[in-house]
Amino acid sequence: MSSLIRRIAHLDMDAFYASVELLRYPQLKGLPVVIGGGRRNEDDLLARLNQERPERLWTMADLGRIPIDFFPRLADYTGRGVITTATYPARQFGVGSAMGLMKAARLCPQAILLPVDFAEYRKYSRAFKAIVTEIAPVMEDRGVDEVYIDFTHVPGGQREGGRVLARLIQKSIFDQTGLTCSVGVAPNKLLAKMASEFNKPKGISIVHEADLADMIWPLACRKINGIGPKADEKLKGLGIETIGQLAQKDMGWLSSHFGPRTSAWLHDAAHGRDERPVVTESEPVSMSRETTFERDLHAVHDRAELGAIFTRLCAQVADDLQRKGYVGRTIGIKLRFADFKSLTRDLTIATPTADAQAIRRAAGQCLKRAPLTRRFRLLGVRVGALQRLGHAANLEPNQPLSPVNTGVFATNSEANDVWTGQLF
């Protein structure tokens, strides 16, 4: 067994949310479809259909027969929503995740717009992961639509570099769910993540150590998972566009520009080195909820509306914590203003909690430390420093508050006053 070559796979579901929606609405296959703009109420579409086309009674069994011309189009959308995902025909028009729906409407006005249905996506997420672990039990959950899998000791995991096992997993997922995925297999997680993007959708890509120069080095540095926009911009400013160019730089040069720790990681990544194991169990770092408003809101003028949203977000985070068996000590808020600049404030409480009222009180203290004279477009609530419920003791709803993220912020405006006491 010691002679086995390490083979790690990254499996990424193809346009996952959109693909789940196409199972519900197969008549939309091959069309540009965008998911986003609000949460789905399953009865809304049928209710409107029965009202506008009463010649027959439309039921849940008829979802696959709803006429295509009845679905809402992106051209008719007005609001502040963003795209969660889009089908590949929509992406050909430049439409993509996190893009504003109004901008997307200018690029692809004919696209069909569907609201999100997270409950359905979670159901299919659990389903495909169960299929994976039946075949290859060493799996690391990386979110709703992607996983890492250790192929090394699994039958078929070495054959053709892992292609045989990848093909089996792909087929099993499709046969049991109707969904497709792309798989990259490589010596480690870093390279496998890159490889899974090579042949989307429905692709399988195999990378060996000997393929580094031909398959990895020509890629842009941004393809390395962990190099974000700022680091990429700095690298480009230093004349480094590709991973190969980064690999040519020695540690001394890298350290002079990025410091010892980051330079060591960049050097390893450029040379395809990554010893991280596939972790089958991991604890979440934090849980959060946020929402983007249909219009920019103001702390004073929209006090009632913001109060309801704020309370709901705190309750949702508390419900997430309680349902998953966690409590947390670090409470934070996130604001995104009309100019798209974001701000966060955090504090720690003496005893970890999963209580909605305690979270709201602590988040309110964070809001008192934020400048609220400007209108903002997004509000979020976060609970971090999580512990398993069984490992935390002496939980009380009323805890003293201790700020951990102090700094310069406005405190003398009417807007800030409305966050005290009965917030909003």
Secondary structure as a PSIPRED ss2 file (coil, helix, strand):
# PSIPRED VFORMAT (PSIPRED V4.0)

   1 M C   1.000  0.000  0.000
   2 S C   1.000  0.000  0.000
   3 S C   1.000  0.000  0.000
   4 L C   1.000  0.000  0.000
   5 I C   1.000  0.000  0.000
   6 R C   1.000  0.000  0.000
   7 R C   1.000  0.000  0.000
   8 I E   0.000  0.000  1.000
   9 A E   0.000  0.000  1.000
  10 H E   0.000  0.000  1.000
  11 L E   0.000  0.000  1.000
  12 D E   0.000  0.000  1.000
  13 M E   0.000  0.000  1.000
  14 D C   1.000  0.000  0.000
  15 A C   1.000  0.000  0.000
  16 F H   0.000  1.000  0.000
  17 Y H   0.000  1.000  0.000
  18 A H   0.000  1.000  0.000
  19 S H   0.000  1.000  0.000
  20 V H   0.000  1.000  0.000
  21 E H   0.000  1.000  0.000
  22 L H   0.000  1.000  0.000
  23 L H   0.000  1.000  0.000
  24 R H   0.000  1.000  0.000
  25 Y C   1.000  0.000  0.000
  26 P H   0.000  1.000  0.000
  27 Q H   0.000  1.000  0.000
  28 L H   0.000  1.000  0.000
  29 K C   1.000  0.000  0.000
  30 G C   1.000  0.000  0.000
  31 L C   1.000  0.000  0.000
  32 P C   1.000  0.000  0.000
  33 V E   0.000  0.000  1.000
  34 V E   0.000  0.000  1.000
  35 I E   0.000  0.000  1.000
  36 G E   0.000  0.000  1.000
  37 G E   0.000  0.000  1.000
  38 G E   0.000  0.000  1.000
  39 R E   0.000  0.000  1.000
  40 R C   1.000  0.000  0.000
  41 N C   1.000  0.000  0.000
  42 E H   0.000  1.000  0.000
  43 D H   0.000  1.000  0.000
  44 D H   0.000  1.000  0.000
  45 L H   0.000  1.000  0.000
  46 L H   0.000  1.000  0.000
  47 A H   0.000  1.000  0.000
  48 R H   0.000  1.000  0.000
  49 L H   0.000  1.000  0.000
  50 N H   0.000  1.000  0.000
  51 Q H   0.000  1.000  0.000
  52 E H   0.000  1.000  0.000
  53 R C   1.000  0.000  0.000
  54 P C   1.000  0.000  0.000
  55 E C   1.000  0.000  0.000
  56 R C   1.000  0.000  0.000
  57 L C   1.000  0.000  0.000
  58 W C   1.000  0.000  0.000
  59 T C   1.000  0.000  0.000
  60 M H   0.000  1.000  0.000
  61 A H   0.000  1.000  0.000
  62 D H   0.000  1.000  0.000
  63 L H   0.000  1.000  0.000
  64 G H   0.000  1.000  0.000
  65 R H   0.000  1.000  0.000
  66 I C   1.000  0.000  0.000
  67 P C   1.000  0.000  0.000
  68 I H   0.000  1.000  0.000
  69 D H   0.000  1.000  0.000
  70 F H   0.000  1.000  0.000
  71 F C   1.000  0.000  0.000
  72 P C   1.000  0.000  0.000
  73 R E   0.000  0.000  1.000
  74 L H   0.000  1.000  0.000
  75 A H   0.000  1.000  0.000
  76 D H   0.000  1.000  0.000
  77 Y C   1.000  0.000  0.000
  78 T C   1.000  0.000  0.000
  79 G C   1.000  0.000  0.000
  80 R C   1.000  0.000  0.000
  81 G C   1.000  0.000  0.000
  82 V E   0.000  0.000  1.000
  83 I E   0.000  0.000  1.000
  84 T E   0.000  0.000  1.000
  85 T E   0.000  0.000  1.000
  86 A E   0.000  0.000  1.000
  87 T C   1.000  0.000  0.000
  88 Y H   0.000  1.000  0.000
  89 P H   0.000  1.000  0.000
  90 A H   0.000  1.000  0.000
  91 R H   0.000  1.000  0.000
  92 Q C   1.000  0.000  0.000
  93 F C   1.000  0.000  0.000
  94 G C   1.000  0.000  0.000
  95 V C   1.000  0.000  0.000
  96 G C   1.000  0.000  0.000
  97 S C   1.000  0.000  0.000
  98 A C   1.000  0.000  0.000
  99 M C   1.000  0.000  0.000
 100 G E   0.000  0.000  1.000
 101 L H   0.000  1.000  0.000
 102 M H   0.000  1.000  0.000
 103 K H   0.000  1.000  0.000
 104 A H   0.000  1.000  0.000
 105 A H   0.000  1.000  0.000
 106 R H   0.000  1.000  0.000
 107 L H   0.000  1.000  0.000
 108 C C   1.000  0.000  0.000
 109 P C   1.000  0.000  0.000
 110 Q C   1.000  0.000  0.000
 111 A C   1.000  0.000  0.000
 112 I E   0.000  0.000  1.000
 113 L E   0.000  0.000  1.000
 114 L E   0.000  0.000  1.000
 115 P E   0.000  0.000  1.000
 116 V E   0.000  0.000  1.000
 117 D C   1.000  0.000  0.000
 118 F H   0.000  1.000  0.000
 119 A H   0.000  1.000  0.000
 120 E H   0.000  1.000  0.000
 121 Y H   0.000  1.000  0.000
 122 R H   0.000  1.000  0.000
 123 K H   0.000  1.000  0.000
 124 Y H   0.000  1.000  0.000
 125 S H   0.000  1.000  0.000
 126 R H   0.000  1.000  0.000
 127 A H   0.000  1.000  0.000
 128 F H   0.000  1.000  0.000
 129 K H   0.000  1.000  0.000
 130 A H   0.000  1.000  0.000
 131 I H   0.000  1.000  0.000
 132 V H   0.000  1.000  0.000
 133 T H   0.000  1.000  0.000
 134 E H   0.000  1.000  0.000
 135 I H   0.000  1.000  0.000
 136 A C   1.000  0.000  0.000
 137 P C   1.000  0.000  0.000
 138 V C   1.000  0.000  0.000
 139 M E   0.000  0.000  1.000
 140 E E   0.000  0.000  1.000
 141 D E   0.000  0.000  1.000
 142 R C   1.000  0.000  0.000
 143 G C   1.000  0.000  0.000
 144 V C   1.000  0.000  0.000
 145 D C   1.000  0.000  0.000
 146 E E   0.000  0.000  1.000
 147 V E   0.000  0.000  1.000
 148 Y E   0.000  0.000  1.000
 149 I E   0.000  0.000  1.000
 150 D E   0.000  0.000  1.000
 151 F C   1.000  0.000  0.000
 152 T C   1.000  0.000  0.000
 153 H C   1.000  0.000  0.000
 154 V C   1.000  0.000  0.000
 155 P C   1.000  0.000  0.000
 156 G C   1.000  0.000  0.000
 157 G C   1.000  0.000  0.000
 158 Q C   1.000  0.000  0.000
 159 R H   0.000  1.000  0.000
 160 E H   0.000  1.000  0.000
 161 G H   0.000  1.000  0.000
 162 G H   0.000  1.000  0.000
 163 R H   0.000  1.000  0.000
 164 V H   0.000  1.000  0.000
 165 L H   0.000  1.000  0.000
 166 A H   0.000  1.000  0.000
 167 R H   0.000  1.000  0.000
 168 L H   0.000  1.000  0.000
 169 I H   0.000  1.000  0.000
 170 Q H   0.000  1.000  0.000
 171 K H   0.000  1.000  0.000
 172 S H   0.000  1.000  0.000
 173 I H   0.000  1.000  0.000
 174 F H   0.000  1.000  0.000
 175 D H   0.000  1.000  0.000
 176 Q H   0.000  1.000  0.000
 177 T H   0.000  1.000  0.000
 178 G C   1.000  0.000  0.000
 179 L C   1.000  0.000  0.000
 180 T C   1.000  0.000  0.000
 181 C E   0.000  0.000  1.000
 182 S E   0.000  0.000  1.000
 183 V E   0.000  0.000  1.000
 184 G E   0.000  0.000  1.000
 185 V E   0.000  0.000  1.000
 186 A E   0.000  0.000  1.000
 187 P C   1.000  0.000  0.000
 188 N C   1.000  0.000  0.000
 189 K H   0.000  1.000  0.000
 190 L H   0.000  1.000  0.000
 191 L H   0.000  1.000  0.000
 192 A H   0.000  1.000  0.000
 193 K H   0.000  1.000  0.000
 194 M H   0.000  1.000  0.000
 195 A H   0.000  1.000  0.000
 196 S C   1.000  0.000  0.000
 197 E C   1.000  0.000  0.000
 198 F C   1.000  0.000  0.000
 199 N C   1.000  0.000  0.000
 200 K C   1.000  0.000  0.000
 201 P C   1.000  0.000  0.000
 202 K C   1.000  0.000  0.000
 203 G C   1.000  0.000  0.000
 204 I E   0.000  0.000  1.000
 205 S E   0.000  0.000  1.000
 206 I E   0.000  0.000  1.000
 207 V C   1.000  0.000  0.000
 208 H C   1.000  0.000  0.000
 209 E H   0.000  1.000  0.000
 210 A H   0.000  1.000  0.000
 211 D H   0.000  1.000  0.000
 212 L H   0.000  1.000  0.000
 213 A H   0.000  1.000  0.000
 214 D H   0.000  1.000  0.000
 215 M H   0.000  1.000  0.000
 216 I H   0.000  1.000  0.000
 217 W C   1.000  0.000  0.000
 218 P C   1.000  0.000  0.000
 219 L C   1.000  0.000  0.000
 220 A E   0.000  0.000  1.000
 221 C H   0.000  1.000  0.000
 222 R H   0.000  1.000  0.000
 223 K H   0.000  1.000  0.000
 224 I C   1.000  0.000  0.000
 225 N C   1.000  0.000  0.000
 226 G C   1.000  0.000  0.000
 227 I C   1.000  0.000  0.000
 228 G C   1.000  0.000  0.000
 229 P H   0.000  1.000  0.000
 230 K H   0.000  1.000  0.000
 231 A H   0.000  1.000  0.000
 232 D H   0.000  1.000  0.000
 233 E H   0.000  1.000  0.000
 234 K H   0.000  1.000  0.000
 235 L H   0.000  1.000  0.000
 236 K H   0.000  1.000  0.000
 237 G H   0.000  1.000  0.000
 238 L C   1.000  0.000  0.000
 239 G C   1.000  0.000  0.000
 240 I C   1.000  0.000  0.000
 241 E C   1.000  0.000  0.000
 242 T E   0.000  0.000  1.000
 243 I H   0.000  1.000  0.000
 244 G H   0.000  1.000  0.000
 245 Q H   0.000  1.000  0.000
 246 L H   0.000  1.000  0.000
 247 A H   0.000  1.000  0.000
 248 Q C   1.000  0.000  0.000
 249 K C   1.000  0.000  0.000
 250 D C   1.000  0.000  0.000
 251 M H   0.000  1.000  0.000
 252 G H   0.000  1.000  0.000
 253 W H   0.000  1.000  0.000
 254 L H   0.000  1.000  0.000
 255 S H   0.000  1.000  0.000
 256 S H   0.000  1.000  0.000
 257 H H   0.000  1.000  0.000
 258 F H   0.000  1.000  0.000
 259 G C   1.000  0.000  0.000
 260 P H   0.000  1.000  0.000
 261 R H   0.000  1.000  0.000
 262 T H   0.000  1.000  0.000
 263 S H   0.000  1.000  0.000
 264 A H   0.000  1.000  0.000
 265 W H   0.000  1.000  0.000
 266 L H   0.000  1.000  0.000
 267 H H   0.000  1.000  0.000
 268 D H   0.000  1.000  0.000
 269 A H   0.000  1.000  0.000
 270 A H   0.000  1.000  0.000
 271 H C   1.000  0.000  0.000
 272 G C   1.000  0.000  0.000
 273 R C   1.000  0.000  0.000
 274 D C   1.000  0.000  0.000
 275 E C   1.000  0.000  0.000
 276 R C   1.000  0.000  0.000
 277 P C   1.000  0.000  0.000
 278 V C   1.000  0.000  0.000
 279 V C   1.000  0.000  0.000
 280 T C   1.000  0.000  0.000
 281 E C   1.000  0.000  0.000
 282 S C   1.000  0.000  0.000
 283 E C   1.000  0.000  0.000
 284 P C   1.000  0.000  0.000
 285 V C   1.000  0.000  0.000
 286 S E   0.000  0.000  1.000
 287 M E   0.000  0.000  1.000
 288 S E   0.000  0.000  1.000
 289 R E   0.000  0.000  1.000
 290 E E   0.000  0.000  1.000
 291 T E   0.000  0.000  1.000
 292 T E   0.000  0.000  1.000
 293 F E   0.000  0.000  1.000
 294 E E   0.000  0.000  1.000
 295 R E   0.000  0.000  1.000
 296 D E   0.000  0.000  1.000
 297 L E   0.000  0.000  1.000
 298 H C   1.000  0.000  0.000
 299 A C   1.000  0.000  0.000
 300 V C   1.000  0.000  0.000
 301 H C   1.000  0.000  0.000
 302 D C   1.000  0.000  0.000
 303 R H   0.000  1.000  0.000
 304 A H   0.000  1.000  0.000
 305 E H   0.000  1.000  0.000
 306 L H   0.000  1.000  0.000
 307 G H   0.000  1.000  0.000
 308 A H   0.000  1.000  0.000
 309 I H   0.000  1.000  0.000
 310 F H   0.000  1.000  0.000
 311 T H   0.000  1.000  0.000
 312 R H   0.000  1.000  0.000
 313 L H   0.000  1.000  0.000
 314 C H   0.000  1.000  0.000
 315 A H   0.000  1.000  0.000
 316 Q H   0.000  1.000  0.000
 317 V H   0.000  1.000  0.000
 318 A H   0.000  1.000  0.000
 319 D H   0.000  1.000  0.000
 320 D H   0.000  1.000  0.000
 321 L H   0.000  1.000  0.000
 322 Q H   0.000  1.000  0.000
 323 R H   0.000  1.000  0.000
 324 K H   0.000  1.000  0.000
 325 G C   1.000  0.000  0.000
 326 Y E   0.000  0.000  1.000
 327 V E   0.000  0.000  1.000
 328 G E   0.000  0.000  1.000
 329 R E   0.000  0.000  1.000
 330 T E   0.000  0.000  1.000
 331 I E   0.000  0.000  1.000
 332 G E   0.000  0.000  1.000
 333 I E   0.000  0.000  1.000
 334 K E   0.000  0.000  1.000
 335 L E   0.000  0.000  1.000
 336 R E   0.000  0.000  1.000
 337 F E   0.000  0.000  1.000
 338 A C   1.000  0.000  0.000
 339 D C   1.000  0.000  0.000
 340 F C   1.000  0.000  0.000
 341 K C   1.000  0.000  0.000
 342 S E   0.000  0.000  1.000
 343 L E   0.000  0.000  1.000
 344 T E   0.000  0.000  1.000
 345 R E   0.000  0.000  1.000
 346 D E   0.000  0.000  1.000
 347 L E   0.000  0.000  1.000
 348 T E   0.000  0.000  1.000
 349 I E   0.000  0.000  1.000
 350 A E   0.000  0.000  1.000
 351 T E   0.000  0.000  1.000
 352 P E   0.000  0.000  1.000
 353 T E   0.000  0.000  1.000
 354 A C   1.000  0.000  0.000
 355 D C   1.000  0.000  0.000
 356 A H   0.000  1.000  0.000
 357 Q H   0.000  1.000  0.000
 358 A H   0.000  1.000  0.000
 359 I H   0.000  1.000  0.000
 360 R H   0.000  1.000  0.000
 361 R H   0.000  1.000  0.000
 362 A H   0.000  1.000  0.000
 363 A H   0.000  1.000  0.000
 364 G H   0.000  1.000  0.000
 365 Q H   0.000  1.000  0.000
 366 C H   0.000  1.000  0.000
 367 L H   0.000  1.000  0.000
 368 K H   0.000  1.000  0.000
 369 R C   1.000  0.000  0.000
 370 A C   1.000  0.000  0.000
 371 P C   1.000  0.000  0.000
 372 L C   1.000  0.000  0.000
 373 T C   1.000  0.000  0.000
 374 R C   1.000  0.000  0.000
 375 R C   1.000  0.000  0.000
 376 F E   0.000  0.000  1.000
 377 R E   0.000  0.000  1.000
 378 L E   0.000  0.000  1.000
 379 L E   0.000  0.000  1.000
 380 G E   0.000  0.000  1.000
 381 V E   0.000  0.000  1.000
 382 R E   0.000  0.000  1.000
 383 V E   0.000  0.000  1.000
 384 G E   0.000  0.000  1.000
 385 A E   0.000  0.000  1.000
 386 L E   0.000  0.000  1.000
 387 Q E   0.000  0.000  1.000
 388 R E   0.000  0.000  1.000
 389 L H   0.000  1.000  0.000
 390 G H   0.000  1.000  0.000
 391 H H   0.000  1.000  0.000
 392 A C   1.000  0.000  0.000
 393 A C   1.000  0.000  0.000
 394 N C   1.000  0.000  0.000
 395 L C   1.000  0.000  0.000
 396 E C   1.000  0.000  0.000
 397 P C   1.000  0.000  0.000
 398 N C   1.000  0.000  0.000
 399 Q C   1.000  0.000  0.000
 400 P C   1.000  0.000  0.000
 401 L E   0.000  0.000  1.000
 402 S E   0.000  0.000  1.000
 403 P E   0.000  0.000  1.000
 404 V C   1.000  0.000  0.000
 405 N C   1.000  0.000  0.000
 406 T C   1.000  0.000  0.000
 407 G C   1.000  0.000  0.000
 408 V C   1.000  0.000  0.000
 409 F C   1.000  0.000  0.000
 410 A C   1.000  0.000  0.000
 411 T C   1.000  0.000  0.000
 412 N C   1.000  0.000  0.000
 413 S C   1.000  0.000  0.000
 414 E H   0.000  1.000  0.000
 415 A H   0.000  1.000  0.000
 416 N H   0.000  1.000  0.000
 417 D H   0.000  1.000  0.000
 418 V C   1.000  0.000  0.000
 419 W C   1.000  0.000  0.000
 420 T C   1.000  0.000  0.000
 421 G C   1.000  0.000  0.000
 422 Q C   1.000  0.000  0.000
 423 L C   1.000  0.000  0.000
 424 F C   1.000  0.000  0.000
